[in-house]
């Protein structure tokens, strides 16, 4: 099922349009192209990004602020870039400000870090676009407001809880909430309630789920769909982006690429099959600039003149086996793979583990990714020197929740509802798995430890604040284990630890990995080595559309290798994810890689 070609006119009767989906699926480009098409049809359109790693300004080649401004070259289109990080800073200042000069500086620093996580950013972003939704003057000026990145179900559920407007957090002595700013927002209760009403009104709001034909993308879209349906946002449609349908299919890479899309579509989750679905074609040109954005709906077959494959590949690119050699020679003890979801962190971690085990090192490979089943990947065999485990986030979260609720003591019904919702936040999962993560890293005394999906810099700083200043700020309810106390010194030691950033040769994954790189720097951890995964430029394809697409990868490959990384490994696009120890062994030891 791929549905009809998506046409912006199909949604032109709804004023609020929210585009959401996994990173790298094309939310920004789809929202931007839709905004251009609606403006071309005579509608006055405001395009708003609330993504912390927004590349909206790159799409239109214009500097954007939080104030709407006209986009040159197209009548009726306006855009703004709401910076949730800046909004979160303002939030933190409003909460922490009253305590400056009254509490020790160490405590103030801990409070600021407590309020620097994903949840605070989410609420701050919601607060910013609420101002747009609730301002009648804004709606009088525009026929449509398009939001690139929708609020999560967790954020919206939290805002519906009456306890969010009580004095619970001010009165509680059982640990700070990662969403503490809500405690002081009683004055906005009516404003937020009217916003929630608008979001759940199908005549006012449509949720556009954007997904690419791959399993991880579909999983995220299905989760978002069900989560937002559960709180009343039911006017949803699915856009299947980048569907590859070549007219000639003689090139083996092209055949494999088309088959991969077909198989993914056949295995789409039922939750998505139940939605109205539309498709957008796989295009060779970058979706930046008004001309190319218009082409998405008017000339999707257009392509630039193809370059010879390899013409633009920077010198100095390595293979993944070169990183294996580097880690083996330097006796690296801990390797963390990090990056946007869906970029191939688990694959890279597994290949490194096999490569190092084949060099004679004892290796422990583990993951904190709930969707990653490493035992299945190795088909039950991991070689004599490789052990495989999994940190189960669900089990760790439940244990952590039980601890926090027990420590909170007796609560009334509303206070308990607030605390339980607060414990569903992204911050909870990060902290819950942290203890298990620290225990695994402690194994590095005797093994090389490779961890797929590591804690963010924010989480590391938060736990550091718990040790140094006040463990309640980390929402901890017990003694800080020795493994946690030893963790940060080890991770901050480049002689022992390497953080490997994994990306695709596309805008959003590169921006997200860059943000992770900076986030880790705040925690004193240097992430200097990168892997660019699934590059069509490394396959040698001769199919014209895929060649042209490979050409669009060069700027991102060059940016990573020349500006962001000390070492850059390039992995060609693979027709299938390598499953089984022997297949991974062949891939990590071959000179050119396989597709």
Protein Blocks (a to p, Z undefined) as FASTA:
>chain_A
ZZjaddfklmmmbfbdcdeddehilpmmmmmmmmmmmmmnopacddddfbfkbcklmmno
pacdfbdcddehiehiacddddfklmmmmmmmmmmmmmgokacfklmmmmmmmmmcfklm
mmmmmmmmmmmmmmmklmmmpmbdcdehiadfklmmmmmpmklmmcklmmpcgbpafklm
mmmmmmmmmmmmmmmmmmmmmklpccdddddddfklmmmmmmmmmmmmmnopabccddde
hiacdfbdfbfklmmmmmmmmmmmmmgcfklmmpccddddddfbdcehjklmmmmmmmmm
bccddddehjlmcghiacfklmmmmmmmnopabdcdeddehilpmmmmmmmmmmmmmnop
acddddfbfkbcfklmnnopabjkbccddddfklmmmmmmmmmmmmnopadfklmmmmmm
mmmpmklmmmmmmmmmmmmmmmmmmmccddehiadfklmmmmmmmmmmommlnopabdcd
fklmmmmmmmmmmklpccdddddddfklmmmmmmmmmmmmmnopacfbdcdehifklnop
abfklmmmmmmmmmmmmmmmmmmpmbdcdddddfbacedjklmmmmmmpmnopZZ
